[in-house]
Amino acid sequence: MPDLKENPSLRDLQEYVKKMTAERGFDHEGVTEKFVLMMEEVGELAKAVRKTQGMHLDQNSTKYRTDHEAADVFFYLLDICNKLGIDLEMALRDKEEINKTRSWSAALTGGKSSD
């Protein structure tokens, strides 16, 4: 079982997910299946956030931890990026360069801004 480095970079995390997915036998699943699983985790994160914000929940609802649910979503995102050959750190850097050129005033006033 690979160890997760102390203070890992995003690239380290992505590589760790790649190794853990293979070790656990989930490397054969396709992007669509991974995406559906990630969306399921997003729903669980939403439920956990509702709970932490004191919003009404079904009494029979399973208890969720926001930190664990967020980690599950992140794991699936990295796994999907691996399947698609996306270096998420580079994609984030590239996208931020584009974002730096955008006007965010519409977002601050509640309006829409373009992607």
N, C-alpha and C positions, 0 to 999 in steps of 0.2 A: 504494500500500500504506500503510495507516494506521500511525502510529508508536505504540508503547506508551509512555504517559507515564512519566516518572521518578516513583517512589513513587505508583503509581496507587491510587485507592480501589477498593473492591469494585465499585462502580457503573461506574467507569472500565474495569475489567477486563471486566465484563459487556458494555459497549458495544463494546470492542475485539473481543471474540469475535463479537459480532453482525456487525461490519463484515468481519472476516476470513472468517467463514463464508460471507457473501455473495460476497466477492471470490474465494474459492476454489471457488465453485459448489456449496457444500453446504447452502445455505439451503432447498432444496426437500425435503430429507429430513425425515421425520416424527419425532415424539417416540419412537415405538416403535423405529425404526431407530437413533436417537441413543442411546436407553437401552441397546440391545443392544451398540452400539459402546463405550459407557462401561463396561459390564460386562466386555467383552473387555479393556479397558485396566486394570480393577481386577484381573483375573486376571494380567496382565503385571506389575502393581505387586506383587501377592502373590508372584510368582516372584522378582522383584528383591529383595523383603524376605527371602525364604528364603535367597537367595544371600548377602546381607549378614550374616545371622545364622548362617551356616555350616551350614545345614540341607542335607540330601542333595538333589541335583538330578541330573537326567539329564545324562550327559556330553555329549550332542548338543544340549542346550538352548541356545537363543540367549541371549547375554548381554544383560542389561537393566540400566538405570540407574534407581535408585529416584527420583531427582529428575525425570528425564524422564517416567517412567511416572506419577508423582504429578501432574505438569503436564498430561499427557494426560487424566487422570481429571477434574481441575479444569476443563479446557477444555470437556469434554463436559457436565459439570454445569452450567456457565454457559450453554452452548448450549441444553440442555434447559430451563433456567429461562427463557431468552429465548423459546423456542417456546411455553411455557406462560404467558407474561406475568407471570412471578414476578420481583419485585425482590428479589434474594437478600439484599442488605444489610438491607432492611426485614424480610424474613422471618426473618433471623437475629436481628435486634433484638427482633421480636415474640416469637419462640420463647424467647429468653433471659429475657424478662420472665416467661413462664410457668415456665421452669425455675427461676427464683429462688424461686418459691413451693413447689417440690417438696421432699420429703424425700429426701436422698441417702444416708441411713444404710444402706439395704438394698444399694445399689450398693457401698458401702465394705466391707461384710461378706460380699460374694459372693452376696447374695440378689437377687431381682428387685425392681425398682421400676416403677411404672406410667409410661406415656407421658403 
